[in-house]
């Protein structure tokens, strides 16, 4: 018994465990505020208007992934490995400039393409589509701020940033609720603009050596990171489409009411997807430092504990799915309870796969990110295009789960292969 307690105490003193718990629970607390804000908005708008909100939400998240250009993975890997401040500053500057140029390009294309998108989706709120292209840069800068902080292990500051934008969303939702009946447009603009607040004091969160130079010559950084950036960009874009395109398919093929149902229950599942993302933000830069097989072996053993916890978590959730819908987004969305169970299964699979994804920040196999992304993308696009018009919302949910399961199996299989290859 003494030995067991000694091991527990030793684990608690582990810096890696502390950072993981700080980010996961800190972000969970912050996402609680975001979730409450979204619940208030969901209940206030009702399925039809929330369907309109969800279309803009999904579109902006897809644009954000398109805008990433693989730069988040570059920051997580190369800035995390950087030993000198000048080296880290160059990585930060190069990746930020690439993202800002991407934001400008997306905005220009968006202003031209918006009328076509509005017609294709039979959408009644064109202002939301235009707002998505305009607000994309806010989300891009916020995500890059998080990646920079986490890469230099400023996890506490990262949690503060997340908490600030989450509380801003919560405050805005409360104001809108106090004002009474509101449309989908003001709710959307406030919610998506919230990440702008922590950006206002971002510089204070970094050490004094941080100096960004967006006009520099980054040919060395470009060559160093080109392979990872290329493959990660494909994976990142694929992930954005995978997580959000079903909303757009449902809007295009079905109705705003059904889009609202899917959007409502998807936001519940999103909380668990964010938990997966939080886990990844801690594991990726940490595993990137592992160079010896013994460290990776120990990490892989712990990875199966995450898989087991994810399976138990899903089984514990299933009996309460209808109650969760009723007491969060409201009884108007109860028809989406069965869809929520499927989406939650996909969310818990996303948590389970995160440690295996982290392995590839140590392995030199960047093709894993692009191949896995393309595989999921094909499943999502074909599944939604073929089955949503026939089977409706259930098809959208099952397609997402099948894509996640395929990704999990692929990640574990390739991870084991890469580990054996490295060991030998």
N, C-alpha and C positions, 0 to 999 in steps of 0.2 A: 504493500500500500504506500509505503514511504517513497518507493521508487517511482510509482505512478505520479504522486504529487510533485516529486522533484522534476519530473519530465514536464508536467503541466506548467510549473513555475518557470522552468527554463524556456519553454515555448513562449510564455507571456513576455519574457524579456527579449525575445527575438525582435530585432528591428523590422525585419520583413513582415512579421505577423502584426506588429504595431501599425505599420503603414497600411497594411491591407485592411485592418479593422477600422482605422481612422477614415480611410476613403470610402469603404463600403458602408459603414454605419453613418458617417458624416453625410455622404451623398444620399443615403436612404432617408435621413432626417430632412434634408433639403427637398428631395423629391416628394416627401410627404406634403410639403407646402405647395409644390407644383401640382400634385395630385388633387389636393383640396381645391385649388384654384380651378383646375380643369373640371372637377366634379360640379362646382358652383356654376361654371359656364355651361356644362352639359345639361344640368337640370334647368337652368334659366332659358336656354335656347330651344330645348326639345329636339327630337330626332331630325326633323327636316332642316332647321337652321344650323344644328350642329353638324349635319351632313355637309353643308356649305363650308363651315369652319374646317371640317376634316379634310376637304379637298385642298384647301389652301395650306393646311398643316402638312399634308402628305407631299404636296408639290414642293414646298420649301425645303423639306428634309431631303428630297431627291436632289434638288439643286445644290444643297450643301455638300452632299457626297460627290456630285459632279465637280464641284469647285475644289475639292480636297487635293486632287492631282497627285495623290500618294504622299503628300508632304507631311501628314500627321505621322505616318510610319517612319519617315526619314527623321523627324524630330525625336520620336520615341527611341529609335535605335542609335543614331549617330550623336545626338546631343547627350543622350544618357551615357554614352561611352566617352564623351569628350573629357579630357584631363586638364585643358587650359581654357580660360575664359574667352580668349580670342577665337579659339576653335568653335566653341559653343555659340558665340555671338554670330559667327559667319553662317552657321547652320540655321539659327533663328532668322537671320536677315534674309537669307536665300529663300527659305520656305515661305516666309511672310510675303515677300515680294511676288512670288509665284501665285500665291492665293489671291492677293489683291488684284493682280492682272486678270486672273480667272474670273473674279467677281465682276470686274468691269465688262469683260466679254459676255458673261451670262446676262448681265443687265441689258446690254445692247440687243442681244439676240432675243431676249424675253420681250422687249417692247415691240419687236417685229412679229414674234411668234404667238403672242397672247391671243389675238383674235381667232387664230386657227385652233388653239387649245380650247378656248371658250366654246366654239362651235362643236368641236369633237366631243366634248364632255356634256353638251346640252346644259351648260351651266348658267344659272340665273344671276350670279353675283360676279360680274367681270372685274369689279374693283379688287376682289380678293386675289385674283390671278396676277394682276399688275403689282399688287402689294407684295406678293411672294417674291417676285423678281427683284423688287426694290429692297426688301428687308433681308435678302440673302446675305449681303455683306456683313450685317450685324451678327448673324449666327456664325458665319465663317470666322470672324475676328474672335468671337467668344470661344469657339472650339480650339482655335490656335493658341489662345491665351492658356487654356487648360492644358494643352499638350506641352507647351513650354514649361509651365510650372511643374508638371508631373515628371518631365524628363530630367529636371535638376532636383527631383525629390522634395519639392516644396508642396507636400501633400496637404498640409494644414491650410496654406493659402489657397490651394485649389478648392478645398471644401468651403472656404469663406466665399470665394467667387460664386460657387454653385448655390450656396445659401442665399446670397444677395439677389441673384436673378430669380430664384424660386420665391423669395418673400415678395419681390416686386410683382410677380404674377399673382400671388395670393392677395396682395393689397389691391391690385387692379380689379380682380374678380369681385372682391368685396365691394368696391366702389360701384362697379357696374350693377351688382345685385341691389345695392342701396338705391340706385337711381331708378330701378324698376326695369320694365321690359326694354331690352336692347336688341339690336340686330346683330347678325353674325360679323359684320364688318368691323365695328369698334372693338368687339371682343377679340377678334383675330389680330388686329393691329396692336392692341395693348399687349396681348400675350406674347406675340412674336418679337416685340420691341424690348421686352424685359432684359435680355442679355446685354443691352446697351449700358445699363447702370453700372455693373462692375467694370466695364471697359473704361469708365471715366477715372477710376483710381488704380488702374492696372499697374502702372509703373511703380507704385509704392510696394507692390508685392514681391518685387524681384531684388536680388542683391545689387549693390552699387556698381558692380562690374558690368552689368547689362548695358550694352550700347548697340543699338540697331542701326545699320547702314544699308538702306534700300537701293543705293546707287552703285554699290560695289560690283566688282567682277567676280562672279562665283563659278567660274568654269571648273575649278577643282571640285567644288561641292556637287556640281551637276554631274560630273563624270563618276564621282564616288557613289552617288545615290541613285543614278539613273535606272539601274536594274530593279532595285527595291521599289523606287517610286512608280515605275511603269507597272509592275505586277500588283503593287498595293493599290494603285489607282483603279485598276480593273476590279479588284476585290472590294474596294470601298464603294465604288459606284454600284456594283452589283448588289452589295448589302443594302444600300439606300433604296434601290429599286425593289429589292426583295421585301423589305419591311413596309413599303408604302404604296407600291403600284396597285395592290388589290383594291385600295380605296378608289383609285381613278378608274379601274375596270368596272367596279360596281356602279360608280356614278355614270359611266358611259353606257353600260348595258342595262342597268336597273333603274333606280330612282334615288332622289336625295334622302327619302325616308330610310331606305335600306342602307344607303351610305352612312347615314347617321347612326343606325344600329351597329354597323360594323365599326365605325369610328369610335363610338362610345365604349364598346367592350375592348377594342384594341388599345384604348388609352389605359384601361386597367392592366392589361398584359404588358403595356409599355413600361410600367413601373419595374417589372421583373427583368425586362430587357435592359433597362437602365442599370439594374443591379449587376447584370452580366457585363455591361460596358465598364462599370466602376471597377469590377474585379480585373478586367483586362487592362485598365489603365495603370494598375499597380503591378500586375504580373509581367506585362510586356517589357518595360524598361529594366525590371529586375532580372528576368531570365536572359535578357540581352547580354548581361555581364557574365553568364555562366559559360565556362570554356572547358570544363572537365566533365567526363562521363559520369563520375560518381555524384556530382551535384545534380545533373540532369536525371539520373536514376532516382535519387531521393525525391526530386520534384515530381516525377511521373507517378511515384507511389502515392504522393499526397493528392495528385490530380484525381485519382479514383475515389477519394473521399468526397470531393466536390460532386462527382457523378452520383454517388450514393445519396448525398444530401439533397441533390436536385430531384431525384426520383421520389424520395420520401416527402419532400416539400410539395410536389405535384399531387401525390396521393392524399396528403392532408388537406389540400385546397378543394379537391373535387366536390365533396359533400356540401360545401358552402357557396358554390358558384352562384346560385340564384339569390341567396341572401346578400352576397357581395354586390350584385347588380342592383338589387332593390334599394339597399341602404347607401349606395355610393352615387351612381349616375341616375338612379330613380326607376320607379315601376314602369315608366313609358318604354324602357329598354329591355324589359324582361324577356321579350321574344329572342333576344340575343344571348341568353344564358348558355345554350348548348354550344354556340359559337365560341363563347368565352372559354369553355373547357378545352376546346381544341387549340385555341390561341395560347392558353396557359401552358399546355403541353409543349408547344413550340418554344415558349419563353424559357421554360425550365431546361429544355435541351440546349438553348443558347447559353445558359449559365454553365451547364455541364461541359460544353466544348471549349470554354475560354482557356483553361490551363493548357489544352493541347494546341491551341492557336499560339499561345505564348512561346511554346517550344521553338517555333519557326523564327523567333527573333534572336535565337541563338544559332540555329542551323543556317547553313548557307544554301537555302533552297527557296529563293523568292518566287519561283514559279508556282509554289503551293497556293499563294494568295490569289493569283489570277485564275488558275485552273479551278479552284474551289468556288470562286466567285462566279465564273462562267457557268459551272455546273448548276449552281443554285438558280442563277438567272434564267437558264433555259427551262428548268422545272417550273419556276414561277410564271414566266411569260406564257409558256404553252398551257400550263394548267389553268390559268385564269382566262386566257383567250378561248380555250376549247370548252371548259366546263362551267364557268360562271354564267354564260347565257342559258345553259341548260338546267343547272342545279342551284344557281343562285348563291347566297351567302355561304352556305355550307362548303361549296366547292372552293371558295376563296380561302376559307380557314384551313381546310384539309391540304390544299396546295402548299400553304406556308409551312405546315407541319412536315409534309413530305420533304420539302427542301431542307429544312433544318435537320431532319434525321439523316438524310443523305450526306449533309455536311459533317455531321458528327462522326459517322462511320468512316468517311474519307479522311478526316483529320486524325482520328486515332490510328488508322491503318498506315497512313503516310508518316505520322509521327514516330510510330514504332520502327518503321523501315529506316527512317533517317537516323534514329538513335543507334540502331544496330550497325548501320554503315559508319557512323562516327566512331563507335566503340572499336570496330574492327580496323 
